[in-house]
Amino acid sequence: MVKKLSAQNVLLCALIAVVGVTASCKKSSTPNEAENTSEANTLQIATTNRDYLTKDSIFLYAKQTYFWNTGLPSYDAFNPRKYAKNEDVAAALRVLPASGGKDKYSFIDDGSVATQLGGVSGDYGFSADFDVNNLLRVKFVYPSSPAALQGLKRGYQIMKVNGGGVSRTSQADIDNLNNSIFGSNPAITMTVLKPDGSSADITINRATYNINPILYTNTYTTGTKKVGYIVFNSFTTNSVSLLDAAFAKFAADGVSELIVDLRYNGGGSVATSEAFTNLIAPSGQNGKVMYTTYWTQTMQDNKATILQNQKFYAKGNDGVTRLYSYFDYPWVPTIAAGNQEVFAKRGPLNNLSKVYFLVTRGTASASELLINNLKPVMDVKLIGKTTYGKPVGFFAIHIDKSDLYIPQFQTKNQLNQGDYFNGMTVDKDVADDLTKDFGDPTEKLLAQALYYSVNGNFSAIASMNTLSSTSGISRAQIDYANEKLDHEFKGMVETRKLKPNK
């Protein structure tokens, strides 16, 4: 098995990063650099301007490591220095025709993603959406977060935020919600209406807290069966031990079917997704291919020389820790190279006959990887809405003080299936039910899974996907409004480290 290292162990020396950026942006390229960029770089003049160097590097890393790099324009045609901000360069990459519209999430980050991936956040600890009746409600709250400490719960209706309104149709209100809930303010004040009809004014102060992505677990009895239910909201690198404990409880309860709620889970660590897969998969799959990672062809051909600038310390084949770069790893899709994973049963739960996934448009990347891994080997049912559609992933490329995330690989399961760029379709189409807390057996997505467990089919209740007759708006209108409030990270981050060549 390939040695796995956490994201925190991938350390890049700041000095090396600056030198690497400068070296990658000289006008007089070495023959090797010229061969791999295949362009004259007539506009890429030597400079000491850090802003220009960073923008140059974003594009030059894309030229060699972007999953659709063969369709990228030349440096002169793209001209990264013409953009005002680094974020604008990444946004320009997303809309290039090279990906055929498949790049949904190339972006520049200040390090926040790496911190959250490690299980630490510094926000309020909750999020919100409009429900089927056009009312703004809390959609989840992280345990031990500032919001949880103030008693905020899923399903609470939000009446006012920082003194402003909460109308879906008011752009001013939408802007206020985005700035207030997802901005950088030190505190937020809200008026909420609880399910019992009482209202409360609460103030939540921003603070650092440890993310527990398991929002809820329970075991239900359906006829003669025991059905486990787990709400998992993010594939953080610190959550595997929490998953182990939850599955040990399921095994002790005699669970034979499992409901995995990923409705707001935008992804995260590939290693955590792999561990989750092995907790669910039957031991009879041990040693068989789970999934294969296909890196960009330039990387597979060992021509992505720019990766020599991405340096970190790791253990070599001889067990000695030394300085490596991403150029020191093989990227071919084989087990020997560390790019093909096999099943290795984890935990005591080994009698699952069926697994239900509760999903929405917010279900993405590492969540979809988990589902795709299991589809060939188990009876899998999807309930909710078509997923986001992101079978590609990345690792962080450190450029000066920023992290660049651009798609560099695609994953496919043991049947070579993995082209769900338009999302995974569901077996039962049901709109998210924000009026009920997690675990309520009458909550519409959970209710469908429990109904199927008893009856072997889904409920045909007509109102499961309809809007209030008095709302006067369509499902599409509400979905569009919720997209404006969707700030959840969506990504599949390679936190494993492959076997070095030496």
N, C-alpha and C positions, 0 to 999 in steps of 0.2 A: 504494500500500500504506500502511496506517495506521502511523504511527510507534509502535514498540514501546518501552516503557521497562521496565527491570527493577524487581522489587519494592523493591530498595534505593533507587530513585529516587523512590518514592512517600513523601515525607516529610511528616509531620503535625506542625505546631508544637504543643508541649504546651499552651501558653497558649491557642491557638485551640481545642484540644480541650476544655479546661475551660470556656471561655466558651461553646462550642457546646453542651455538655451542660447548662450552667446555663440558657441561653436556651431550650433545647428543653423545659425542665421548669417553666416558670412557669405559675402558675394562669391569669393573664390573657393568654390566647393572642391573637396577632394574628388578624385575619379570615382571612388565608391559612392559618395554622396550624389554626384552628378548622375551616376548610373541609376540610382534608386529614385531620384526625383524626376528624372527624364525631362528637364526643362532648363531653359537658359537663365531663368531668374533675373531678367534684365531690370526689373523693378526692385529686386531684393538687394538693395545696396547696403554696405556695411554701416552699422550705426551703433551707438551706445545708449540709445533711447530705450529704456526698459519697457515702455508701453509698446513700442513697435516690435521689440524682440519677443514679447509675450504673444502678441497677435500673430507674428510670423510662426512661432512655435506651435500654436494651436493648429494652424493649417498644415505645417510640415509633419507633425505627428499624425494628422489625419491622412496625409498622402501615403504613409507607410503602414498605419495600423487600423484605419477606419474599415469597417466590414465591407463597405461598398467603395473602396478607394480606387478601384480601376476606372470608375466613371467620374472621378473628380476632375475639375478643370485644372489648367496650369496655374502656377503661382501668379503670373501676370494677369490672367483672366479673372482670378478670384480677388487678388490684391487685398490681403487681410488688413493692411494698414489704413484702408479707407474707412473702416468701421470705427465708430466713436468709442465703443466699449468692448471688452473681451466677451461679454455675454452676447453682443451682437454678432461676433464672429461665429460663435457656436450656433446661434440661431440661423445664421446664413447657411451653415453646413446642413442643418436639418431640412431646409427647403430645397436644396439642390436636387436635380432630377436623378442623381446617381443612385439613390436608395429606392426610387420609385414610390416615394411617399411612406416608406417603412420606418424611417428614422423619426421617432416620436419624442426622443428624450435626450439628445446630446446637450450637454450643459457644462457650465463652469461653476465651481463651488469654492467656498472659502474655507473648507475643512469641516463644515457642519455635518455633511453626510457621513464622513468617516467617524465622527464622534457619535452620531446617532446609531450608526451601524454597530458600534461597540457597546451600545446599550445605555447611553447617557444623552439626555436632552436638556434643553434650557428654555422651554416654552411654558405654556399654561397647562398642557396635557390633555386637551380635548379638541374635538372638531364638531362641525355642524353641517346640516343639509336641510333643504326644503323637503317636506313629506308630500304624500299624494294629495293632501288637501291644501298645499301651498303654504304650510306653516313651517317656520324655521325651528328645527329641533336639534338637540344634542345627539350626535350619532355615536360617539364613543368617548370614554374617559379612561386614561391610563391610571391603574392603581398607584397610590402613593404620590401622584402628581399634585401640583398646586390646586388644580380643579377638583380632584378627588378629595383633598383635604378640606375644601369648602363645601363638600356635600353634593357637587354637581353629578347628575346621573343621566345615562342614555334615556332619551324619550322626553326629557324636560323641554317644554316649549319656551323658546327665547322670544321675549316681547320687546326688549330694548337693549341696545348695546352702546355703551359710552354715550348715552343720551340720544342716540340716533335710532331711526326706524329700521324695520327688518322686512321691507317690501321687496318681493322678487322683481317687480317691474320697475323699481326705482334704481337707476344707475348710481345715484348718490348713496343710496342705502347699501348697494352691493360693494361700492368702493369703501364705505365705512366699515362694513363687515370684514372685508379683506385686510384693511389696515389695522383694525382693532383685534381680530382673532388671530391673524397670521402675520401681522407686522412685528415690529420690534419694541412696542411700547412696554414699559415696565409693569403696567397693571391694566386690567380691564374690569369694567363694571357692567353688570347685566341685571335685568329684571327677568325672572323666569317664572313660568307657571307649571306647577307640579301636577302629577296625575290625580291627586286628591282634590284639585281645584284651588289650592292655596298658592299664593305668589310670594316671591322673596327677592330682595335686592342683595346681590352678592358682589364682592370684589375679589378678584384673583390676582395675586402678585406673581410675576414671572420668577422662576427659580430653577436651579439645576436639580435633576432627580434621575434615579435609575429607572430605565424603561423595563417594565414587566409586560411583554407582549401577549401573555395569556390573560385575557380579559374575563374569562368565565369558563368553568368546567362543571359538568354534572353527568350523572348516569340516570337514564330513564328506563322504566319497565314498559315494554310494548308487547302485550300478550305474554308469551313465555320468554321473550328476548330481553336482554340488557343492551341498551344503546348508549354509547358514550358520546358526549358533546363537548367540543373545545372551541373557543373563540380565540384565534391566533391572529394578531394584528400587525406583526412585523418580524422579519427574519433577522433578528439581531444576532451578533456572534456570541452573546452571553446567555442565550436562551435554551441551549441544548439540555443543560441540567434540569431546567424547569420543565421541559418537555418530557424528559426521562421520568420525573416524579409524577407527572400527570398520567402517563401511560402505565406506570406501575400501579396507580390507583385503579385505572380502567381494568387492568388485568385482575386485580384483587376483586373487583366488582363482577367479574365474569362477563365482560362486554364481548358481544359477538358481531355487532355492527357499530360503525363510527360515523359521527357527523362532524366535519371540520369546517368551521365558519371562517372564511377568508374574504368576506365581503368588502372589507376596507384595506386589505393587505396588499400593498403595492410592491412587496418584494424585499430584497436585502441580500443576505449572505447565501451564496451557493452552497457552502459547506453546511449551513444550518438546514437548508432545503434537503440536502442529501441525507442528513441525519434523521430528519422528519420522515422522509421516504422510507428509510430502513426501520423506523418504528412501526410503520403501517404494513409494509410489504410482508408477504408470507416467507418463511424460512426456506421454502422450496425453491425460491429464486436465487438463493445464495450462489455467488460465483458467476451468475449470468449478467449480461450487460444491462446496466440501468439506463445510462444515457451516454452520448458521445458529444464532445465539444469540438466544434469546427471553427478554428481561428481564421482570420483573414489570410488569403493565399500568400501574400507577401511575407507574413510572419511564418507560415508553414515552410516557405522556401528559404527561410533564414536570411532574408534580405531586408528586414526591418532594422537597419543599422542604427537608426535614431534611438532605438531602445537602449543602446549602450549608455545613454545619459540618465536612465532611470536606475539608480543604484540603491542597494540595501544590503544588510548583513543577513546571511542564512547559512545553514549547515550544508556542506557538500556531501557527496557520496561517501567520503571517508570520515564523515562525522565532525569535520573541522569547520568552525564558523569562520567565514571570510566574506569579503565584499564581492557581491555579484551585481549584475544588471539583468534586466528582463531579456536582454539579448542572449543571455547564457542558458536559456531554457528552450527545449524543443517544443514546437507547437503543432506537430503532426497528430492526427486523430487516432492515437493508439493507446493501449493500456500501458505499454512500456514508457511512453512519453508523459503519462499522467493525464491524458486527455480523454480517457474512456473509463468511466466508473462502473463497478460491478456491485450488485446487491450484497449486503452483509448485514443480516438481521440484527436489529438492535432492540433490546428490551424484552419483556416477558409476554407481550400481547401477540399471540401467533395464531389466533383462530378467527380472524375477521373474515366474514363472508361478503361484506359489502361496505363501501365507504361513500358517504354523501358529502359533496362539497357545496357550501352555500357561497355564491359568488355574485359580483356585480361588475359594473364597468371599472370599478376601482381595484379589482383583483388583477394583479399583473406580475410579470417577470418570475421571481423565485417562487411565487404562489403557483403560477402556471407551470413552472418546471416540476413542482411537486405533483400536480395533477397529471401532467403528461407522462411522468415516470411511471405512474401507477396504472394508467389506462390499459396497457397491454397485459398486465399481470393480475388484475382484480376487477370485480364488478363495481364500476364507478358511475355515480349519478351526479349530475350538476343541476343545481336549483338556483334560480334567481334571474340574472341578466347576463348576456354575452360579456365575456371578460375583456380586458383592455387590449390584449394582443401584443405581446412583447417577448418573442422567443430568442432575443439577442441580449447580450450582456457586455460588461466591461470591467476593467480595473482602473483605478485612479492613476492618471498621468500627472505627475507633479511638475508644474511650471511656475517658477518663481514662488509666489505666495498663494497660488491657486491650484486646484485640482480639476483636471479636465476629464470628463466622462463622455466617451464616444463609443458606440457599439463596435466591438472587436471580435465577437464570437456568437455563434448560434448553437443551441443545443437540440439534439434529437434523441428520442427514446429508442428502445431496443428494436422497434419496428421501423426505425428511421423516419418517424413522424415528428414534425416540429415546425411546420410552416403556418402556424396560427397567427399570422400578422394581423388578421382582422378579428382576432379574439376567438375564444372557445365558445361554441354554442351550447345552450343548456338543454337539459331533458325536460325541465318544467320552467316555463317563463313566468316569473313572479316579481312584482315590484318590491323594492326594499320597504320594510315595515318599520318606520322610525317611531311609531307610537308605543312600542313595547320594549322593555328592557331585554337584554340577552338572557336566554334561558326560559323565558315565558313560553309555555307550550302552545299558546295561541298566536305567537308572533308568526307571521305568514310564511317565511322561508323555513323556519324550524318546524312549523306545523306540517308542511308538505313532506319533510323527511320522516317525521314520526308517523304520518299517515301511511306513507309508502312501506315503512317497516312492518306495519300491521296488515295492510291490505295487498301489498305487492303491486300497487299502482298509485298514481297521483290523484289527488282530489280534483274534481271537476267543478269546484265552486267558481261561479262566473265572476264574482267580485274580487277575486284574488289579484287582478291586474288592472282594475279600473280606478278612475279618479272619482272624487266626490262629484255628485251630480250638480252641486251648487257652485263648484269652483270656477267653471267657465273657462278652463285652460286645459291644454293637452299634456300628456305624459312627456312629449318631446320638449315642451316649453320648460317644464320643471327640470328635466335632465340637463337642458342647456344652462339653466341657472345654477344647478349644482356643479357643473363643470367649472364655472367661474369661481366656485368656492373650494375646488379640489386642489389642495396643496400637498397631498400625500406624496412622499417619495415613491417613484416607480422605477425599479431597476433590479438587475441581477448582477451582483458584484462578486467577482472572482476573488474570494478571500483565501482560497487554497493556494499554495505555492507548488508549482510543478517541480519535477525532478531535474536538477541542473545537469548540464552536459558534463560537468567535471566535479 
